[in-house]
Amino acid sequence: MGAWGVGILQDDTVSDVVGFVKDRIKAGESVTIATDSALSHFSELENDEDDAPLLWLALAHVQWTYGSLEDRILERIRKDLQLGNGLGRWGEDSKALAKRKEALNKFFAKIAVPKSKPSALPRLVVRKAPFKAGDCLSVLLDDGRFTAALVLKADNTNPEYGKNLIASLDYLETEPPSLAFFELRRWLIKTHGNWNNEQDISWYQTVRFKEASKRISIVGSIDVRPSDPHDSRFYSGWISLGAQITLCREHAAKFS
């Protein structure tokens, strides 16, 4: 955890708490109940003299934003300011310390007055993974040729950011792949650059799928086998799906 600026929201801990509260609100909790949920979930922060004030700053930000700042939270912020709590990590840089104090004072002055137009409560936006496990994808490339990719998993654990695990296949032709080709499991191996012959497999979230969907079509569906890859350490954008095949072929051509 760390900070990348003196601003109230420029801190990993604050961001985590704010995100947690918003998620609880999206799940149907009131702002007050979501706040209590956060206090319970992040209770260990209260034992850290640097992190404890951050917890309350985050809660104050969320409650003020949605027009329901509780007195107990406002008073906790006031107390921390008076005692200089949470400033230990800024002590080695006098300029940064001064700017942090200024940011805290401005923040308190802001939240001490109710927000004139509270923001609307966040809503849960469901974005399911676009494909099912076993879907066989034909991908149209910029040069008019086609490549192939197999969907290995659909993970909708986070309803707002569903994702697919997709493996590219070693296919580059002027015609779309047949369903039978996917049964061969000819995984694409990245032989170029510093990939060290890694398989081209990645997670793809729903973000910006619509833009790429016009060039992706489902050929059919097959069963995913227990021996198929089941995870990847990489996340990629949909625009990059299918890009590796041309790089691999160009690399192979240099040595043929």
C-alpha positions in Angstrom: 0.0 0.0 0.0 1.2 3.6 -0.7 0.4 7.1 -1.7 1.1 8.7 -5.0 0.3 12.3 -4.0 -0.9 14.4 -1.0 -4.5 14.4 -2.1 -7.0 12.5 0.1 -7.9 10.0 -2.7 -4.3 9.6 -3.8 -3.7 6.6 -1.6 -4.1 2.9 -2.1 -5.8 2.3 1.3 -8.3 5.1 0.8 -9.0 3.8 -2.7 -9.6 0.3 -1.4 -12.0 1.4 1.3 -13.9 3.7 -1.0 -14.2 0.9 -3.6 -15.4 -1.5 -0.9 -18.2 0.8 0.3 -19.4 1.5 -3.2 -19.5 -2.2 -3.9 -21.6 -2.7 -0.8 -24.0 0.1 -1.8 -24.3 -1.5 -5.3 -25.2 -4.8 -3.5 -28.1 -3.0 -1.8 -26.8 -1.7 1.5 -27.5 1.8 2.7 -24.6 4.2 3.0 -24.7 3.8 6.8 -24.8 0.0 6.7 -22.1 -0.1 4.0 -20.0 2.1 6.3 -20.4 -0.4 9.1 -19.5 -3.2 6.8 -16.3 -1.4 5.9 -15.4 -0.8 9.5 -15.7 -4.5 10.2 -13.9 -5.6 7.0 -11.0 -3.1 7.5 -10.9 -3.4 11.3 -7.2 -4.3 11.3 -6.4 -0.8 10.0 -7.4 0.7 13.4 -4.3 -0.9 14.9 -2.0 1.1 12.6 -1.3 4.7 13.5 -0.8 5.6 9.8 -3.6 3.6 8.2 -6.4 4.3 10.8 -6.9 7.9 9.8 -7.0 6.8 6.2 -9.9 4.5 6.9 -11.9 7.4 8.3 -11.0 9.8 5.6 -12.3 7.3 3.0 -15.5 6.8 4.9 -16.0 10.6 5.2 -15.4 11.0 1.5 -18.0 8.4 0.6 -20.7 9.6 3.1 -20.3 13.3 2.2 -20.4 12.4 -1.5 -23.8 10.7 -1.1 -25.1 13.3 1.3 -25.2 11.4 4.6 -22.1 12.2 6.6 -22.5 11.0 10.2 -21.4 13.1 13.1 -19.2 10.3 14.5 -17.1 10.3 11.3 -16.8 14.1 11.1 -15.7 14.2 14.7 -13.1 11.5 14.1 -11.6 13.5 11.2 -11.6 16.6 13.4 -9.8 14.7 16.2 -7.2 13.2 13.8 -6.5 16.7 12.4 -6.1 18.2 15.9 -3.7 15.5 17.0 -1.8 15.2 13.7 -2.6 11.6 13.4 -1.6 9.8 10.2 1.2 12.3 9.3 4.1 10.0 10.3 4.8 8.9 6.8 5.1 12.5 5.6 7.6 13.6 8.3 10.8 13.1 6.2 9.8 15.7 3.6 8.8 19.1 5.1 7.3 20.3 1.8 5.2 17.2 1.3 4.1 17.4 5.0 3.0 21.0 4.6 1.0 20.1 1.4 -0.5 17.1 3.1 -1.7 19.2 6.1 -3.1 21.8 3.6 -5.0 19.0 1.7 -6.4 17.6 5.0 -7.6 21.1 6.2 -9.2 21.8 2.8 -10.9 18.4 2.9 -12.3 18.9 6.4 -13.6 22.4 5.5 -15.4 20.8 2.5 -17.0 18.0 4.4 -18.0 20.2 7.3 -20.6 21.7 5.1 -23.2 19.2 3.6 -22.9 18.7 -0.1 -25.5 20.9 -1.9 -26.2 18.3 -4.5 -25.4 14.8 -3.3 -24.3 12.3 -5.9 -26.7 9.6 -6.9 -26.0 6.2 -5.3 -23.9 3.9 -7.5 -25.8 1.2 -9.3 -24.6 -2.3 -10.1 -24.0 -2.6 -13.8 -23.9 -6.3 -14.9 -21.4 -7.0 -17.6 -21.3 -10.8 -18.1 -18.5 -12.5 -20.0 -19.5 -12.4 -23.6 -18.7 -16.0 -24.4 -19.3 -19.5 -22.8 -16.6 -22.0 -22.1 -16.2 -24.1 -25.2 -17.1 -21.4 -27.7 -15.0 -21.6 -30.8 -14.1 -18.2 -32.2 -13.2 -17.1 -35.7 -11.3 -13.8 -35.6 -11.1 -11.6 -38.7 -7.7 -9.8 -38.9 -6.9 -6.5 -40.5 -5.4 -8.1 -43.6 -8.7 -10.0 -44.3 -7.4 -13.4 -43.1 -8.8 -15.4 -40.2 -7.4 -16.9 -37.1 -9.0 -19.0 -34.4 -9.3 -18.9 -30.6 -10.9 -21.2 -28.0 -12.8 -20.0 -25.0 -11.7 -22.0 -22.0 -13.6 -20.3 -19.2 -16.3 -17.8 -18.4 -15.8 -16.1 -15.0 -18.7 -13.9 -13.7 -17.6 -13.8 -10.1 -17.5 -10.1 -10.3 -20.8 -9.3 -12.0 -19.6 -5.9 -13.3 -16.5 -7.3 -14.9 -17.1 -10.7 -16.3 -14.1 -12.2 -18.1 -13.2 -15.0 -20.5 -10.1 -17.1 -20.6 -9.2 -17.5 -24.2 -6.4 -19.4 -25.9 -5.3 -18.6 -29.5 -4.8 -21.4 -32.0 -2.2 -21.8 -34.7 -4.5 -20.9 -37.6 -4.1 -18.2 -40.3 -6.1 -18.7 -43.5 -8.3 -16.8 -46.0 -11.3 -18.8 -44.8 -12.8 -19.1 -41.3 -11.7 -22.2 -39.3 -14.0 -25.2 -39.3 -15.4 -26.6 -36.0 -13.3 -29.7 -36.5 -10.1 -27.6 -36.4 -10.7 -26.6 -32.8 -10.8 -30.3 -31.7 -7.1 -30.5 -32.7 -6.0 -28.2 -30.0 -3.2 -26.6 -32.0 -2.3 -24.0 -29.4 -0.4 -21.0 -30.6 3.1 -20.8 -29.2 4.7 -17.4 -29.1 8.1 -18.0 -30.6 9.1 -14.4 -31.2 10.5 -11.7 -28.9 11.1 -12.6 -25.3 8.1 -14.9 -24.9 10.2 -18.0 -24.5 7.7 -20.2 -26.3 4.8 -19.4 -24.0 1.3 -20.3 -25.1 -0.8 -17.3 -26.2 -3.5 -17.5 -23.6 -5.0 -14.6 -21.7 -8.0 -13.3 -19.7 -10.3 -10.8 -21.6 -12.7 -8.6 -19.6 -15.8 -7.1 -20.9 -14.3 -3.6 -21.3 -14.4 -2.4 -24.9 -15.7 -5.7 -26.2 -18.3 -4.0 -28.3 -15.6 -2.4 -30.5 -13.9 -5.7 -31.3 -17.1 -7.8 -31.5 -17.6 -7.0 -35.2 -14.6 -9.1 -36.2 -15.3 -12.0 -33.8 -17.9 -14.8 -34.6 -18.8 -18.1 -33.0 -18.1 -21.1 -35.3 -19.7 -23.5 -32.8 -19.1 -25.0 -29.4 -17.1 -28.0 -28.1 -16.4 -29.5 -24.8 -13.5 -28.1 -22.7 -11.2 -30.9 -21.7 -9.6 -31.4 -18.2 -6.2 -31.3 -19.9 -6.9 -27.8 -21.5 -5.1 -24.8 -19.9 -7.1 -23.4 -17.0 -5.5 -20.1 -16.1 -3.3 -17.3 -17.3 -1.2 -14.6 -15.6 -2.0 -12.2 -18.5 -4.9 -9.8 -19.1 -5.4 -8.5 -22.6 -7.7 -6.1 -24.5 -10.1 -7.5 -27.1 -8.4 -5.5 -29.8 -5.3 -7.7 -29.4 -7.1 -11.0 -29.8 -5.6 -12.7 -32.8 -2.7 -10.4 -33.1 0.0 -12.9 -32.1 -0.5 -15.2 -35.0 0.9 -12.8 -37.6 3.8 -11.9 -35.4 4.6 -15.6 -35.0 4.4 -16.3 -38.7 6.6 -13.3 -39.6 9.2 -14.5 -37.1 9.1 -18.1 -38.5 9.4 -16.7 -42.1 12.8 -15.1 -41.1 14.2 -18.5 -40.3 12.7 -20.6 -43.0 
